[in-house]
Amino acid sequence: MSYVLGIAKMPFEDELAPLSQRLPIASRAYFLKGYLNEIAPAFQEFADREKDILRLHTFACISPEQFVAAKDICDRLRKSLSEKPSSWRLHLGTIKFAGQAERPFAPLVVKRRALAIVDHIERLLISAKEARGNVVFAGGAWYVPLCGIELPPGTVYYS
């Protein structure tokens, strides 16, 4: 599953514009799965239709009115992550690549990098507040338009 994190101008129009200051998270970036599973669930309250924030076709939006609550979440995450060891493995089940046997999937999470992601989210909140925009985290069918990926004419995109 691919995700994107960035700033959207308010309000959303009929055509989704690419996010500014976006950070695409490609599905093949397996090493990021641990960070996503450590950080994203803390922002579950902002997910559309209360769906799990890491599920297919997820869309979470933090509006300017919610920035204080989101900043508080960043502070709590920073405190929680600071209490962890310098690195740890997050067990997320199993993984199987073509032609290989199924094996445990436990990506390494490095505290310094996890804290840098929380800092990045906080910087996005500050930038979005100044620009009067929303901080958006989305995946699935939202990924292509919010990343500004141009598809050939007549192409139908399915996530």
N, C-alpha and C positions, 0 to 999 in steps of 0.2 A: 504494500500500500504506500503510495506517495502522498506526502503532505506539503503544505506551503504555509508559512507564517509571514505576515506583513501588515501593512497599513492600507486600509480602503478608505476612499473618500466617502463622505456621507452626502446624501443617502445613496443607497444602491440604486442603479438605474436598470432599465430593461436589459441592456447589454452589460455584462460584468467587465469592468476594466481591470487590467492587471494591477496587482498590489504593488505599492511602492515599498522600498526597503525590504523586499521579500527575500525570504530564505527558503528555497525549495529543498525538500527532504525526499530524495529519490527512494523508491522501494528497494533498490539494490543496496542501499546503505545500511546493511544489517547491523553494523556497529552502533548506529544511532538508536536502535530499538530499545536498548536499556535506558538511555536518557529520556526517550519519549515516555516509557512506562514509569519512570521515576517522577517526571515533572508534569506531563499533560493532565493526569487525573486530578491534580490539585485545582485545575481550572474547569472541571466538569460542570459547574453551575452556569457557565457561559455557553454551553453546548446547545445547539438548536434541537428543539423537541426532546430534550433530556436523553438523547441517545448517548451511548458510551462514546466519549470523545475520541477514542482510538478505533472506532469501527468504520466500515465502508461508508463513503459519502458523508463524512462528518463535516459539520460547519459550526464553529464557535466564534462568537463575536463579542468583543468587549467595547462597549460604547463609552463616550466620555463621562457619562453619569456613573459608570461602574469602575472608573480608574482607581479610586481610593480602595475599593474592595480588592481589585487585582493587585495593587501595590502591596496591600496587607498579605495577600497570598504569596507574593514574591519574598516578602520579609520572613514569613513562616517557612517557606521552602529553603531559603538561605540558612536559617537557623537549623533546620532539620538536616540539611546536607552537610553543614559544618560539623555536626556531631558524628558523622560517619567516618570510617577509615579513609585513607587516601585513595583507595580503589576497592571495588567489590564486584562480584559477579551476580547478576540478576537472572535467576532461573525463569525462563519464559516458555518452557515446554520443550518440544523437539522440532527439528528442522530436517528437510530432506531435499537434496539437490539431485538433478537427473543423473542417473548412473551411480549414485552413492547410497550407502545405507543411511537409515534414519539415525540421527544422533541428538544428544541433548543440546539445547540452545540456551546458552547462558552468557550473554555479552558482558564484556568488562565495562564497568562504569568508573570513570576517574572523577574524583570529587572536584578537582580544579576545573575540568571541562563542564561538569554539571552546574557549578556555580557561575561559570561564564555564560551558559545558556540562560540562566535566571537573570543575570545582569543584562543580557541582550533583550529579553522580554521587557524588563523594566525600562530600558532605553527606548524601545518601541512605544511603550505607554506614554513616555514623556514626549516623544516626537508626534505621536498621534494627537495628544492633547493640544500641542501647539498648532497642529494642522487641522484641528477640529475633525478628526477622522476616527475610524474604528481600528482596533487591532483584531486581525482575523487569523484563525487557524483552521485550515480546511483540507480535505482530502477527497479521493474518489473523483466523482464527476466534476467537482469544483476545481480540481488541480489545474487542468489545461487552461481554462479561461483566466483564472487568477494568476497564473504564471506568465500569461501573455504568449503562450505557445501558438504559433500560426500553423494551422493545418491547411493542406491543399484544398482548393475549392471543391465542394461536393463531398468532402470527407465527413462522415458521421462519427463522432467520438463517443465511444462507450467506455466507461471506467471498468 
